[in-house]
Amino acid sequence: MLSPVLSNRLVVLDTETTGLNPQEGHRVIEIGCVELINRRLTGNRFHVYLNPDRLIDSGAIEVHGITNEFLADKPRFADIANDFIAFIKDAELVIHNAPFDVGFLNYELSLLAGISHGIDAICSVFDTLAYARKKHPGQRNSLDALCKRYSIDNSHRELHGALLDAEILADVFLTMTGGQSSLLEEAEETHQTVIGVTASDKIAVNRPVLRIIACTEQELAAHRKTLTMINKNSGFCLWQD
């Protein structure tokens, strides 16, 4: 899916794994999710570390820092599957490079007795990497690159972590797809308030003629520059002709 999502409930998700390919028997070792409703973080999270019943590749440990020893006493995916499915059910998942995470989650689901469906039967998926590549063709669109492009602080991200990356991705997603959504929401709320005014609140029809102050060429140029910046960052500017 390459257009901004419309679902009221979003779940931003990330995983860490033992390696790169579930077809080689690699497993999920961490799942991190944060919930958004109407594009606002709710504070609801789902976060687990998992025992994969296999060794983690050394290259993967260098990326996320999760060790075999740390996971030895952690639950298996089967132990948390029902809670995980309940958390994401009927939401729209927001994932960076969705085929990677969805492929691993589908593999985990395929190992469970009594489950014959994948993630797409539980919820829809929005891939922020695919969206970023369409929005910024020819540019680097990793999560770190998007943080830099949208001035999102990720200085606390020394290693990858599912929950931390999900939280960072939520900020990136809201900035990259939101643009002026919050302003539009405020405008809609204001419009609803204006509709409810009483006759005594209306401006008198015999008021003096309002003075019109025209902007200078310098002010107009600065205004156009700001609108161009908004359009570049959000992909849409309400006030740009």
N, C-alpha and C positions, 0 to 999 in steps of 0.2 A: 504494500500500500504506500503510495507516494504523496498523498495529499494529507494535510493536517487532520488528525482524528476528530470525530464529532461526539464520541461517547462521553457521557457525564462522568463515568468512573474509569480512571486509568490506573494501571499498575506498572510502574517503571521497574524493570527487572534486569538483574545481571547474575551471571554464574561464574564460578571458578571450577576448573576441572583438572584431572590428573594428566591430561595431554590434549592433543589437538583433534583426535578423530575417534568418535564413538564406535565406528565400524572396526576399530582395532581394540575394542574392549575398554576404552577410556571412560571414566565415570565423572559425574558431578560431585564436587566436594564442598561447595558452598553455594547457597542461594540467598540473594538479597533482594527484597522488594519494598518499594514505598508507594503509598496510595495517594492519588490525587482525585478530588471530586470537584467538578466545575473549575478545573485548572488551578486548584489550590491544594497544597499539601495538607493532609488531615492529621499527620502524626502516626497513623497506623502503618505498621511495618511487619514484614515476615522475614526472618533471618535465621538460617540454620547452617551449621557445619555438618558434614556427612562422612561417615566411614565408607570408603569405596570398595573395601575388600580387595584391594590391589595396591601396588606401589605407585607413587607419583613420579612422573618423569623429572629428572633433575632440572631440565630447562623450564618446566612449569613451576617448580619451587622457586627458581630465580625470579619469576614474574610475580607470583603472589605471596611467597614466603610461608605457605602452609606446608607443614611437614607431616610425614607418616605417623610420627610419634604423637603429634597433637590430635590427630583424627582417630587414634586407636580406641578411645572410649566414646566416640560420637555415635549418634543413631544412624541407621541405614535409611536410604531413600524410602523404602517400603514403610518404615516407621512413621514418616512424616507426610506421606503422599496424600492422605485424606485431608489433612490440615492445609497443605499447599494448594490442592485443587479447590478447596472451599474458599481460599483467599483470592485466587485469580478468577474464579468462575464468573462468567458473563461480563468480565471487565475487558478493556482493550489493553493488551500488553504493549509497552513502549520499550524497545530493545535496540541497542546499538550493535549492528551486524547480527540481525535476528536469526538468519539461517544457522549460525554457529550454536547459539543458546537453545533454539527450538530443536535442532537436531539432537543435542544432548538430552534435553528433557523428554523428547519423544522416545529416545532409546531407553531412558530410565522407566518410562511408562510401559514400554513394551516388555520389560522384564517382570512386571507385576502380574500376578495371576488375576484373571477376571477383568482386565482392562485391555481393550483391543483398539482404542482410539488414541489419537495424538492431541497435541495442544490445540490445534485448529478446531477440534470438537468442543473445546471448553471455552475458548475466547478468541477474539481476533487479535491481530498483531500489527503494530506500526514499527517499521524499521527506520530508525533515525539516520543510519548510515546511508541507506538508499535515498532518503529524503535530502540529506546534506549533499550527496553527490549530484543530485539533480539541481539543487539550489546553488551549489558552488562547484560547477564542473571544472575539472583540471586542477583542483586545489587539494591539499591534504585535508582529510575529513575524519581523522582519528578523534577520539574523545578529547585527548590533550590539545589537538589542533583547534577543535571547536571551542574549547575553554579559552584558548588564547584569542581566537577570532571574536568571541562574544564577551571578552573581559570577565570571565568567571574564574574566581580564585580556586585553584586546585593545588595550591602549594603544600597542603597537608597530605597529598597523595604520593607517598614514597614508593609504595608497592600497590599492585592491584588488589582490590578486595570487593566482593560482590555488593555488600551493603553500601560501602563508601562510593563505589562507582555508580550504583543506582541513584544515590542522592545527588551526585554531580550531574549525572545524565538528566535527572529531573530538571535541574536548573538550565542545562543546555537546551532541553526540549522546549521548556516554557519560553525561553528567549528566542530560540530559532523559529518556532511556529507561532508564537503569540503576537509579536509586534505590538499592535495597539488594541489587543483584545480587552485588556483591563479598562482602557479608556472608553472603548465602545460599550462595555458593561456599565460603566459609570454614566455614560450619556443616556443609555436606556433607562437607568434608574432615575436620572434627572427628568427625563421625558415623562415617566410615569408620575413623578411628583407634580410636574407642571400641569398635567391633565386634571389633577385634583384641586386646583386653586379655586377659591371662591371669587365672586364678582368683585368684592371689595379689594382683592389683591391685584386686579388687573390695572394696567397702566392707563391713565386718563387719556382720552382721545384728543383733548385740547392742550396737551403738553407742548412746550416750546420745541422748535425744530432743533434736532440734535446736530451738534457741530461735528463735521467730518474732518479728521486730521489724516492727511495722506502720508504714507511712509516715504522715506527717501530711497534713492537708488541703492545706497549702501545697505539699508535695512532690508530692502526687497531681495538683494543678492544673498544676504545672510539667511533670510527666511528660506529661500530656495535651496541653499546649501544644506540647511537642517532637514528639509523634506527629502532631499536626495539621500542623506545619511539614513533617515528612518526607513525609506524604501529599500535601501541596500541591505539593512540589517534584518528587516522583517519580511521582505518580499512583497509588501503592499503598504501603500501610504494613502490614507483616506483623503488627505487634503492636497495631494499632488495632482495637477491637471495633466 
